[in-house]
Amino acid sequence: MSYNEIFLIILIVLSWTIIIISLAPEINKTKHFSTLGPALMIKSTKNVGILDSIAKRLPAKFIGKISTILVIFGGLLAFGMLLYEAILLTIIHIPTSAAPPLNEYLALPLINPFIPLGYGTASLVFAVVIHEMFHGIVARKQGIKVNSVGGLFFIIPIGAFVEPDEKEIMAADPVVRRRIVAAGPGINLIIAAICIALLVFVMMPVSAPLHNGIYVENSTTLYSGHAIPKGVEITSYGNLTGKQLNNLGTTSMITPGMANVTLFNGKTESIQSVPTGVAIMDLISGCPAENAHVPANSIIYNISDAAGSHVIYNINTLGNVLDNIKPGTQINMTVITFKGGETFKTYSMHTVSTYGYYAKHDPTANRASYKNESFIGVQIGYSGIGYASIDSMHSLVFGGQITGPGFYETLGLPLLGLSPIPGSLAHMFSTPFNSYIFFGIANTLYWIFWIDFLLGIMNALPLSILDGGQFFKDTLNIASRKERLKFLRDENNVKKIYYAIGIFVFMLLMYIIIAPRVI
C-alpha cells in the first residue's frame, strides 16, 4: 500500500470520526439512529422477534453457561499472552526502528496491512454480528427485553448490535447477567474452535505435499546469479533428497562451494547451481572475524590450527571444531566468495572465549563449559536460507500446530505471509477438488477462526469498555455469596479490585505498545 493510499485512508477515518462525534448530540435524539463512539448505529425494533425465534430453536441457556467457562479461559489466556509479551519486551531489547507500526495493533482490514480486505472484512462482520446476536438470544431466553437490533457502521458496515433493556439487565441476578454478557465472546470462541477443528481434521487430511522437500521461508543473496529464491521447495540438494533434506544445515556432508539443487515453484521443477555450505550472514562487532576483515555473505570452507585442517561441512561441524579449540588460539579460516566466480581466501585470527561473549551480551544463557570453547563472532545460516520441511509447512498452514509449540506461529500466519496461503505454496499440495476452491475454503476457515478467536479472548479481558469488565464485576458479586469472601459484599471493595485489575491490564497494553518506541 502506497503512502498516498495510507494518507487517504487516515483522512477518511479522521473526517468520519470528527463528523460523527460532533453530530452525536443531534443523532442521539432521533428514534432510529444513535452513536457508539465514532460508530453510527442504525436501530430497528421490528426485527427483535428474530431473536425470539432463534432462541426457541437453540439451547441458549446452555450456551450461556458454557460461555461463562469459555470467557474465564479466554480472559486468562489473553492476560497470559499480554504478560508474556511484556516480559519478553523487558528481557529482549527491540530497536525503536523495529517497533511495529501502530496500525498493526488494530485488527481492521485496510488499516492493518496483514489483514486481507476480502477474507478479513467478511470474517470481521460475521464475528461482530454473531457476537451481538448471541447477547440478544441469551437475553431473550433469560426473559430480558431487547429494545432494538441494528447495524453498526464505521464508514462501512462493520457488524451489528443488540440493545437489551438496560434497567432489566442491571436488575437481573448476577448469574443471569454474566451468562448474557459471556454469550458474545463465548460464541466467538466456539466458532473459532469449530473452524480450526475443520481445518485440522477435515481439510488437512485430504491434502498432502506433492514432494518430501523443504520450503524456503527466507533467503539471503550470496551471489545474485545463483540465489535460491524465497517461496520455493527444494526437492533435492546435491545427493540429498526427500526427508534427508529436513536436517540439511546440520548433517549435510556436501563439500562447501557450488552444488546443484532441484527447485519446485508449485508448477515446474528446475535445476540450479548455488553457493553451498555454512554461510556467514553477518559479523558481530568487535569480535575476531570482524577484526580480521572476513567478508559477510561468504561460505566457510575450512578452519585450521596446530592440530590440523577441518572442512566445515555443516553448522554442527563448525560448532564441534570451535568447541575443541582453546580460546586464544590462532586459527586460519578459509572462506569462499562468489562474485566473479569462486574465490578462496584465508584469514588469520585469535579466537576468544564463548563464555566472555555471553558474560557481556547474554549472562542468563552463559555456561561454565563455555570457558573452554572458542568464539569468532559470526552469524551463520546454511547456504543463506531459512527453511522448514514441507510436512511441517503443511501442518502449519492448516492449523495443525495450534495446540503445540507452534501456537504463536499459527496465530502469526498473516505476519509470516502465509495466510491467505500463497499460490505457489498451495500448489505444492494435492487437493481432492479444484485447488482454488479448496484453498478458498481453507483461507475462509482460517480467517473466521483468527478474527473470532482474537475478538473472543480480547473481549474477555476485565476492562470496563469490554464484555469482560462487566463479567469480572459480576463474578466478584457472585463470589461474595461465599462466607469466606464476604468482604466482597462491600461495593467499595468490589470497585477497588475491579478498577485495580482493569488499570493493570490497561497498563500492560500501553507498555506493549509504548515500550518498543522508548526503551
C-alpha positions as CSV (number, residue, x, y, z in Angstrom):
1,M,0.0,0.0,0.0
2,S,1.4,3.4,-1.0
3,Y,1.9,6.4,1.3
4,N,-0.9,8.2,-0.7
5,E,-3.3,5.4,-0.1
6,I,-2.5,5.3,3.6
7,F,-2.9,9.1,3.9
8,L,-6.3,8.9,2.1
9,I,-7.5,6.1,4.5
10,I,-6.3,8.1,7.5
11,L,-8.0,11.3,6.2
12,I,-11.3,9.4,5.6
13,V,-11.2,7.8,9.1
14,L,-10.5,11.1,10.8
15,S,-13.1,13.0,8.8
16,W,-15.8,10.4,9.6
17,T,-14.8,10.4,13.3
18,I,-15.0,14.2,13.6
19,I,-18.3,14.4,11.8
20,I,-20.0,11.6,13.9
21,I,-18.7,12.9,17.3
22,S,-19.6,16.5,16.5
23,L,-23.1,15.5,15.4
24,A,-23.6,12.9,18.2
25,P,-25.9,15.1,20.4
26,E,-28.4,15.5,17.5
27,I,-28.1,11.9,16.2
28,N,-28.8,10.5,19.7
29,K,-32.1,12.4,19.8
30,T,-33.5,10.5,16.8
31,K,-35.5,7.3,17.1
32,H,-33.6,5.1,14.7
33,F,-30.1,6.4,15.0
34,S,-27.5,6.7,17.8
35,T,-23.7,6.7,18.2
36,L,-21.2,4.4,19.8
37,G,-18.0,6.4,19.9
38,P,-17.2,7.1,16.3
39,A,-19.6,4.4,15.0
40,L,-23.1,5.0,13.8
41,M,-25.9,2.7,15.0
42,I,-29.0,2.2,12.8
43,K,-31.7,0.8,15.1
44,S,-34.8,-1.3,14.3
45,T,-37.5,-2.5,16.7
46,K,-39.3,-4.6,14.1
47,N,-36.7,-7.3,13.9
48,V,-36.4,-8.1,17.6
49,G,-38.8,-11.1,17.0
50,I,-36.0,-12.8,15.1
51,L,-34.1,-13.3,18.3
52,D,-37.1,-14.9,20.0
53,S,-37.4,-17.3,17.0
54,I,-33.7,-18.3,17.2
55,A,-33.8,-18.6,21.0
56,K,-36.6,-21.1,20.8
57,R,-34.6,-23.4,18.5
58,L,-31.2,-23.2,20.3
59,P,-30.2,-24.3,23.7
60,A,-29.4,-20.7,24.6
61,K,-29.3,-21.2,28.4
62,F,-26.7,-24.0,27.9
63,I,-24.7,-21.8,25.6
64,G,-24.8,-19.1,28.2
65,K,-23.5,-21.5,30.9
66,I,-20.7,-22.8,28.6
67,S,-19.8,-19.3,27.6
68,T,-19.0,-18.3,31.3
69,I,-16.4,-21.1,31.3
70,L,-15.0,-20.0,27.9
71,V,-14.8,-16.4,28.9
72,I,-12.8,-17.3,32.1
73,F,-10.5,-19.4,29.9
74,G,-10.3,-16.7,27.2
75,G,-9.6,-13.9,29.7
76,L,-6.8,-15.9,31.4
77,L,-5.3,-16.8,28.0
78,A,-5.4,-13.1,26.8
79,F,-3.9,-11.9,30.1
80,G,-1.2,-14.5,29.9
81,M,-0.3,-13.6,26.4
82,L,-0.1,-9.9,27.3
83,L,2.0,-10.6,30.3
84,Y,4.3,-12.9,28.3
85,E,4.8,-10.3,25.7
86,A,5.5,-7.6,28.3
87,I,8.1,-9.8,29.9
88,L,9.8,-10.5,26.6
89,L,9.9,-6.8,25.8
90,T,11.6,-6.3,29.2
91,I,14.2,-9.0,28.6
92,I,14.8,-8.6,24.9
93,H,15.8,-5.1,23.6
94,I,14.0,-4.2,20.4
95,P,15.4,-1.3,18.5
96,T,12.9,1.6,18.2
97,S,13.3,1.3,14.4
98,A,11.9,-2.2,14.6
99,A,8.8,-1.3,16.6
100,P,5.6,-2.4,14.8
101,P,3.6,0.5,13.3
102,L,0.6,1.5,15.3
103,N,-1.8,0.4,12.6
104,E,-0.7,-3.2,13.0
105,Y,-2.2,-3.2,16.5
106,L,-5.7,-2.8,15.0
107,A,-7.4,-5.9,13.6
108,L,-9.1,-3.9,10.9
109,P,-8.9,-4.6,7.1
110,L,-7.2,-1.8,5.1
111,I,-5.9,-0.3,8.4
112,N,-3.8,-3.4,9.2
113,P,-1.7,-4.4,6.1
114,F,-1.6,-8.0,7.2
115,I,-5.4,-8.5,7.2
116,P,-6.7,-9.2,3.6
117,L,-9.6,-6.9,2.6
118,G,-11.9,-9.7,1.4
119,Y,-11.4,-12.5,4.0
120,G,-10.7,-10.0,6.8
121,T,-13.8,-7.8,6.2
122,A,-16.2,-10.8,5.8
123,S,-14.8,-12.5,8.9
124,L,-14.9,-9.4,11.0
125,V,-18.5,-8.6,10.0
126,F,-19.6,-12.2,10.7
127,A,-17.8,-12.2,14.1
128,V,-19.4,-9.0,15.3
129,V,-22.9,-9.9,14.0
130,I,-22.8,-13.3,15.7
131,H,-21.3,-11.8,18.8
132,E,-24.1,-9.3,19.2
133,M,-26.8,-11.7,18.2
134,F,-26.0,-14.2,21.0
135,H,-26.0,-11.4,23.6
136,G,-29.6,-10.9,22.5
137,I,-30.5,-14.6,22.0
138,V,-29.4,-15.5,25.6
139,A,-31.0,-12.3,27.0
140,R,-34.4,-13.3,25.5
141,K,-34.0,-16.9,26.7
142,Q,-33.5,-15.5,30.2
143,G,-36.6,-13.3,29.8
144,I,-34.8,-10.0,29.4
145,K,-36.4,-7.5,27.0
146,V,-34.4,-6.4,23.9
147,N,-35.3,-2.9,22.8
148,S,-33.7,-2.9,19.4
149,V,-31.3,-4.5,17.0
150,G,-29.5,-2.9,14.1
151,G,-26.4,-2.3,12.0
152,L,-23.1,-0.8,13.1
153,F,-21.3,1.5,10.6
154,F,-17.8,2.9,10.7
155,I,-17.6,4.3,7.2
156,I,-18.6,0.8,6.0
157,P,-20.8,-1.8,7.7
158,I,-18.7,-3.4,10.4
159,G,-21.3,-5.6,12.2
160,A,-24.4,-5.4,14.2
161,F,-25.6,-4.7,17.7
162,V,-28.3,-5.8,20.1
163,E,-29.6,-3.5,22.7
164,P,-31.1,-5.3,25.8
165,D,-33.2,-3.2,28.1
166,E,-30.6,-1.6,30.5
167,K,-32.9,-1.5,33.5
168,E,-33.9,-5.2,33.2
169,I,-30.2,-6.2,32.7
170,M,-29.0,-4.3,35.7
171,A,-31.9,-5.6,37.9
172,A,-31.2,-9.2,36.9
173,D,-29.4,-11.7,39.1
174,P,-25.6,-11.5,38.5
175,V,-25.5,-15.2,37.4
176,V,-28.1,-14.4,34.7
177,R,-26.4,-11.2,33.7
178,R,-23.0,-12.9,33.5
179,R,-24.3,-15.5,31.1
180,I,-25.8,-12.8,28.8
181,V,-22.5,-10.9,28.9
182,A,-20.5,-14.0,28.3
183,A,-22.6,-15.2,25.3
184,G,-20.9,-12.8,22.9
185,P,-17.2,-13.7,23.4
186,G,-18.3,-17.2,24.2
187,I,-19.9,-17.8,20.8
188,N,-16.8,-16.3,19.1
189,L,-14.6,-18.8,20.8
190,I,-17.0,-21.7,20.0
191,I,-16.9,-20.7,16.3
192,A,-13.2,-20.3,16.4
193,A,-12.9,-23.9,17.8
194,I,-15.2,-25.3,15.1
195,C,-13.2,-23.6,12.3
196,I,-9.8,-24.7,13.5
197,A,-11.2,-28.3,14.0
198,L,-12.5,-28.3,10.4
199,L,-9.1,-27.1,9.2
200,V,-7.1,-29.7,11.2
201,F,-9.4,-32.7,11.0
202,V,-11.1,-32.3,7.6
203,M,-9.1,-30.0,5.3
204,M,-5.6,-31.1,6.3
205,P,-6.1,-34.9,6.0
206,V,-7.5,-34.7,2.4
207,S,-4.5,-32.6,1.2
208,A,-0.9,-33.8,1.1
209,P,2.5,-32.5,-0.1
210,L,3.4,-33.5,-3.6
211,H,7.1,-33.9,-2.6
212,N,9.1,-34.6,0.6
213,G,11.3,-31.5,0.3
214,I,12.0,-28.3,2.3
215,Y,10.3,-25.0,1.8
216,V,12.5,-21.9,1.6
217,E,11.0,-19.4,4.1
218,N,13.7,-16.7,3.6
219,S,16.8,-16.3,1.5
220,T,19.9,-14.1,1.5
221,T,21.6,-13.5,-1.8
222,L,25.2,-14.8,-1.6
223,Y,25.6,-14.3,-5.3
224,S,22.8,-12.7,-7.4
225,G,23.4,-15.1,-10.3
226,H,22.9,-18.2,-8.2
227,A,20.4,-17.3,-5.4
228,I,17.8,-19.7,-4.0
229,P,14.6,-17.7,-4.2
230,K,12.2,-17.4,-1.3
231,G,8.9,-19.4,-1.6
232,V,10.2,-22.4,-3.5
233,E,10.6,-26.0,-2.4
234,I,14.0,-27.7,-2.6
235,T,13.3,-31.3,-3.7
236,S,17.0,-32.3,-3.9
237,Y,20.3,-30.7,-2.8
238,G,23.4,-32.3,-4.2
239,N,23.0,-36.0,-3.4
240,L,20.3,-35.4,-0.7
241,T,16.6,-36.0,-1.4
242,G,13.3,-36.3,0.4
243,K,13.4,-36.4,4.2
244,Q,17.2,-36.3,4.2
245,L,16.8,-32.6,3.5
246,N,15.0,-31.9,6.8
247,N,18.3,-31.6,8.6
248,L,20.3,-30.2,5.7
249,G,22.0,-27.5,7.7
250,T,23.2,-29.7,10.5
251,T,24.0,-33.1,8.8
252,S,25.0,-32.3,5.2
253,M,28.3,-33.6,4.1
254,I,28.3,-31.7,0.8
255,T,31.7,-30.1,0.2
256,P,31.5,-26.3,0.5
257,G,31.3,-24.5,-2.8
258,M,28.8,-24.8,-5.6
259,A,26.2,-27.5,-5.7
260,N,23.2,-28.4,-7.8
261,V,19.7,-28.1,-6.3
262,T,16.3,-29.0,-7.7
263,L,13.7,-26.3,-7.1
264,F,9.9,-26.7,-7.4
265,N,7.9,-23.5,-7.7
266,G,4.5,-25.1,-7.5
267,K,4.3,-25.7,-11.2
268,T,7.6,-26.8,-12.6
269,E,11.0,-28.2,-11.4
270,S,14.3,-26.7,-12.4
271,I,18.0,-27.4,-11.6
272,Q,20.2,-24.6,-10.4
273,S,23.8,-24.3,-9.2
274,V,24.0,-22.4,-5.9
275,P,26.6,-21.5,-3.2
276,T,26.6,-24.3,-0.6
277,G,27.9,-24.5,2.9
278,V,27.9,-22.6,6.2
279,A,27.3,-19.0,5.2
280,I,28.4,-16.0,7.2
281,M,25.3,-13.9,7.2
282,D,26.7,-11.1,9.4
283,L,29.7,-10.3,11.7
284,I,29.4,-9.4,15.3
285,S,31.1,-6.1,16.1
286,G,34.4,-6.2,17.9
287,C,34.8,-10.0,17.5
288,P,37.7,-11.9,15.9
289,A,36.1,-12.4,12.4
290,E,35.2,-8.7,12.0
291,N,38.7,-7.6,13.3
292,A,40.2,-9.9,10.6
293,H,38.0,-8.3,7.9
294,V,36.3,-11.6,7.0
295,P,33.6,-10.7,4.4
296,A,29.9,-11.3,5.1
297,N,27.9,-13.3,2.6
298,S,30.7,-15.8,2.2
299,I,30.9,-19.6,2.8
300,I,33.3,-21.0,5.4
301,Y,35.4,-23.7,3.6
302,N,37.7,-24.8,6.4
303,I,39.3,-23.9,9.8
304,S,42.9,-24.9,10.6
305,D,45.0,-24.7,13.7
306,A,48.1,-26.5,15.0
307,A,46.1,-29.8,15.2
308,G,45.2,-29.8,11.5
309,S,42.6,-28.6,9.0
310,H,38.9,-29.2,9.3
311,V,36.5,-28.8,6.3
312,I,33.3,-27.1,7.6
313,Y,30.5,-29.2,6.1
314,N,27.6,-28.0,8.2
315,I,26.6,-26.0,11.3
316,N,27.3,-28.8,13.7
317,T,30.8,-29.3,12.2
318,L,31.6,-25.6,12.8
319,G,30.4,-25.9,16.4
320,N,32.3,-29.0,17.1
321,V,35.6,-27.6,15.7
322,L,35.4,-24.3,17.7
323,D,34.3,-26.2,20.9
324,N,37.5,-28.2,20.7
325,I,39.8,-25.2,20.1
326,K,41.2,-23.5,23.2
327,P,40.2,-19.8,23.5
328,G,43.1,-17.5,22.5
329,T,44.4,-20.0,19.8
330,Q,45.5,-18.6,16.5
331,I,43.4,-20.1,13.6
332,N,43.3,-19.7,9.9
333,M,39.8,-19.6,8.3
334,T,39.4,-20.0,4.6
335,V,36.2,-18.7,3.1
336,I,34.6,-18.7,-0.4
337,T,33.1,-15.7,-2.1
338,F,31.2,-16.0,-5.4
339,K,31.4,-12.6,-7.1
340,G,33.0,-13.2,-10.4
341,G,33.4,-16.9,-9.7
342,E,34.5,-19.0,-6.7
343,T,37.3,-17.2,-4.9
344,F,39.1,-18.8,-1.9
345,K,40.8,-16.5,0.7
346,T,42.3,-17.3,4.1
347,Y,42.0,-15.0,7.2
348,S,44.1,-15.3,10.4
349,M,42.7,-14.5,13.8
350,H,42.9,-15.4,17.5
351,T,39.7,-16.9,19.0
352,V,38.1,-15.6,22.2
353,S,36.1,-17.3,24.9
354,T,32.5,-18.1,24.3
355,Y,32.0,-17.5,28.0
356,G,33.4,-14.0,27.7
357,Y,31.0,-13.1,24.9
358,Y,27.9,-14.4,26.8
359,A,29.0,-12.8,30.0
360,K,28.9,-9.4,28.3
361,H,25.9,-9.8,26.0
362,D,23.6,-12.5,27.4
363,P,24.6,-13.6,31.0
364,T,21.4,-15.7,31.6
365,A,22.4,-18.0,28.7
366,N,26.0,-18.4,29.9
367,R,27.5,-21.7,31.0
368,A,30.8,-22.7,32.8
369,S,31.7,-25.0,29.9
370,Y,31.9,-22.1,27.5
371,K,35.2,-21.0,29.2
372,N,37.0,-23.7,27.2
373,E,35.2,-23.1,23.9
374,S,36.3,-20.7,21.2
375,F,34.2,-17.9,19.7
376,I,34.9,-16.0,16.5
377,G,31.7,-13.8,16.2
378,V,29.9,-14.8,13.1
379,Q,26.1,-15.1,12.5
380,I,25.5,-18.1,10.3
381,G,23.0,-20.0,8.2
382,Y,23.2,-22.9,5.8
383,S,23.6,-21.6,2.2
384,G,21.9,-18.3,3.3
385,I,18.4,-19.8,3.5
386,G,15.9,-20.3,6.3
387,Y,13.8,-23.4,5.6
388,A,11.2,-25.8,7.1
389,S,10.2,-29.3,5.9
390,I,7.2,-29.2,3.6
391,D,5.4,-31.6,6.0
392,S,5.7,-29.0,8.8
393,M,4.5,-26.2,6.5
394,H,1.5,-28.4,5.5
395,S,0.7,-28.8,9.2
396,L,1.3,-25.1,10.0
397,V,-0.9,-23.5,7.3
398,F,-3.8,-25.9,8.2
399,G,-3.6,-25.0,11.9
400,G,-2.2,-28.4,12.9
401,Q,0.2,-26.7,15.4
402,I,-2.3,-24.7,17.3
403,T,-2.2,-26.9,20.4
404,G,1.6,-27.3,20.5
405,P,4.7,-25.1,20.5
406,G,3.5,-23.7,17.2
407,F,0.6,-21.9,18.8
408,Y,2.0,-18.4,18.2
409,E,3.2,-19.4,14.7
410,T,-0.4,-20.5,13.8
411,L,-1.8,-17.1,15.1
412,G,1.1,-15.3,13.3
413,L,0.5,-16.8,9.8
414,P,-0.6,-13.4,8.4
415,L,2.6,-11.8,9.7
416,L,4.6,-14.6,8.1
417,G,2.9,-14.0,4.8
418,L,1.3,-17.5,4.9
419,S,-2.4,-16.6,5.1
420,P,-4.0,-16.3,2.7
421,I,-1.8,-19.2,1.7
422,P,0.5,-18.1,-1.2
423,G,-0.5,-19.6,-4.5
424,S,3.0,-21.1,-5.1
425,L,2.8,-22.9,-1.7
426,A,-0.8,-24.0,-2.2
427,H,0.2,-25.7,-5.5
428,M,2.8,-27.8,-3.6
429,F,-0.1,-29.8,-2.1
430,S,-2.6,-32.1,-3.7
431,T,-6.3,-31.3,-3.2
432,P,-9.4,-33.5,-3.6
433,F,-11.1,-30.9,-5.9
434,N,-10.2,-27.6,-7.7
435,S,-7.3,-26.1,-5.7
436,Y,-8.6,-22.5,-5.9
437,I,-12.0,-23.5,-4.3
438,F,-10.3,-25.8,-1.8
439,F,-7.8,-23.2,-0.6
440,G,-10.5,-20.5,-0.7
441,I,-12.4,-22.6,1.8
442,A,-9.2,-23.2,3.9
443,N,-8.4,-19.5,3.9
444,T,-12.0,-18.6,4.9
445,L,-12.0,-21.1,7.8
446,Y,-8.7,-19.7,9.0
447,W,-9.8,-16.1,8.9
448,I,-13.0,-16.8,10.7
449,F,-11.0,-18.7,13.3
450,W,-8.5,-15.9,13.6
451,I,-10.9,-13.0,13.9
452,D,-13.3,-14.8,16.2
453,F,-10.5,-16.2,18.4
454,L,-8.9,-12.7,18.9
455,L,-12.3,-11.0,19.3
456,G,-13.3,-13.6,21.9
457,I,-10.3,-13.5,24.1
458,M,-9.8,-9.7,23.9
459,N,-13.4,-9.2,24.8
460,A,-12.9,-11.4,27.8
461,L,-10.3,-9.1,29.3
462,P,-11.5,-7.3,32.5
463,L,-11.7,-3.8,31.0
464,S,-14.8,-1.6,31.5
465,I,-15.2,-1.0,27.8
466,L,-15.3,-4.7,27.0
467,D,-17.7,-7.5,27.9
468,G,-15.0,-8.9,30.3
469,G,-15.4,-5.8,32.5
470,Q,-19.0,-6.5,33.5
471,F,-18.3,-10.2,33.5
472,F,-15.5,-9.7,36.1
473,K,-17.6,-7.5,38.2
474,D,-20.5,-10.0,38.3
475,T,-18.0,-12.8,39.1
476,L,-16.9,-10.8,42.2
477,N,-20.5,-10.3,43.2
478,I,-21.3,-14.0,42.8
479,A,-18.2,-14.9,44.8
480,S,-19.4,-12.7,47.6
481,R,-22.1,-15.2,48.4
482,K,-19.4,-17.5,49.9
483,E,-18.9,-16.8,53.6
484,R,-15.1,-16.7,53.3
485,L,-15.4,-14.0,50.6
486,K,-18.0,-11.9,52.4
487,F,-15.7,-8.8,52.2
488,L,-16.8,-8.6,48.6
489,R,-20.3,-7.7,49.8
490,D,-19.0,-4.3,50.3
491,E,-19.4,-2.5,47.0
492,N,-16.3,-0.4,47.7
493,N,-14.1,-3.5,47.9
494,V,-15.5,-4.7,44.6
495,K,-14.8,-1.4,42.9
496,K,-11.2,-1.3,44.3
497,I,-10.5,-4.8,42.9
498,Y,-12.3,-4.1,39.7
499,Y,-10.5,-0.9,38.9
500,A,-7.1,-2.2,40.1
501,I,-7.3,-5.2,37.8
502,G,-8.6,-3.0,34.9
503,I,-5.8,-0.5,35.3
504,F,-3.2,-3.2,35.5
505,V,-4.4,-4.8,32.2
506,F,-4.6,-1.3,30.6
507,M,-1.1,-0.5,31.6
508,L,0.1,-3.9,30.2
509,L,-1.5,-3.0,26.9
510,M,0.1,0.5,26.9
511,Y,3.5,-0.9,27.9
512,I,3.4,-3.4,24.9
513,I,2.6,-0.5,22.5
514,I,4.9,2.2,24.0
515,A,8.0,0.2,25.3
516,P,9.4,-0.7,21.9
517,R,9.3,3.0,21.0
518,V,11.0,4.5,24.0
519,I,13.2,1.8,25.7
